Amino acid sequence: MDSTLRRINELAKKKREEGLTPAEQEEQKKLYKIYLGGIRSQFEATLDNVSVQDENGQVVPFKEAYSKKESTD
């Protein structure tokens, strides 16, 4: 992941300073997609470990509590 982020930063700097070729623009899009996918996975894993207390005082996993609210709205 470090090499991906390093390359993203290199391309961002080049884009600001002189612009990117079409091939570099495609590479940048792919790298963003990979990087954001990793961030989303980490966030999902964090939510898997979070619990909340519902209106009845019962502690339930966050995703379960959130899905109940979604279905009742």
C-alpha positions as CSV (number, residue, x, y, z in Angstrom):
1,M,0.0,0.0,0.0
2,D,2.9,2.3,0.6
3,S,4.2,2.0,-2.9
4,T,0.6,2.7,-4.2
5,L,0.3,5.8,-2.1
6,R,3.8,7.0,-3.1
7,R,2.9,6.6,-6.8
8,I,-0.4,8.4,-6.3
9,N,1.5,11.3,-4.8
10,E,4.1,11.3,-7.6
11,L,1.4,11.5,-10.2
12,A,-0.5,14.2,-8.3
13,K,2.6,16.4,-8.1
14,K,3.3,15.8,-11.8
15,K,-0.3,16.7,-12.6
16,R,0.1,20.0,-10.8
17,E,3.4,20.9,-12.2
18,E,3.3,19.8,-15.8
19,G,0.2,17.7,-16.5
20,L,-0.2,14.0,-17.1
21,T,-0.2,11.9,-20.3
22,P,-3.4,9.9,-21.0
23,A,-1.6,6.7,-19.9
24,E,-0.7,8.4,-16.6
25,Q,-4.2,9.6,-16.1
26,E,-5.4,6.0,-16.5
27,E,-2.8,4.8,-14.1
28,Q,-3.9,7.4,-11.6
29,K,-7.5,6.3,-11.8
30,K,-6.6,2.7,-11.3
31,L,-4.4,3.6,-8.3
32,Y,-7.1,5.7,-6.7
33,K,-9.6,2.8,-7.1
34,I,-7.1,0.4,-5.4
35,Y,-6.4,2.8,-2.6
36,L,-10.0,3.7,-1.9
37,G,-10.9,0.1,-2.0
38,G,-8.4,-0.6,0.8
39,I,-9.7,2.3,2.8
40,R,-13.3,1.1,2.5
41,S,-12.2,-2.4,3.6
42,Q,-10.5,-1.0,6.7
43,F,-13.6,1.0,7.5
44,E,-15.9,-2.0,7.1
45,A,-13.6,-4.0,9.4
46,T,-13.8,-1.2,12.0
47,L,-17.6,-1.2,11.8
48,D,-17.6,-5.0,12.4
49,N,-16.0,-4.3,15.8
50,V,-18.3,-1.5,16.9
51,S,-21.4,-2.0,19.1
52,V,-24.1,0.4,20.1
53,Q,-26.8,0.5,22.7
54,D,-30.3,0.5,21.2
55,E,-33.4,2.2,22.7
56,N,-34.1,-0.8,24.9
57,G,-30.6,-0.8,26.4
58,Q,-29.5,-3.8,24.5
59,V,-26.0,-3.7,23.0
60,V,-26.0,-4.8,19.4
61,P,-23.5,-4.7,16.5
62,F,-23.5,-1.3,14.8
63,K,-24.4,-2.8,11.4
64,E,-27.4,-4.6,12.9
65,A,-28.6,-1.5,14.7
66,Y,-28.2,0.6,11.5
67,S,-29.9,-1.9,9.3
68,K,-32.9,-2.0,11.6
69,K,-33.2,1.8,11.4
70,E,-33.0,1.8,7.7
71,S,-35.8,-0.8,7.3
72,T,-38.2,1.1,9.7
73,D,-37.7,4.6,8.0
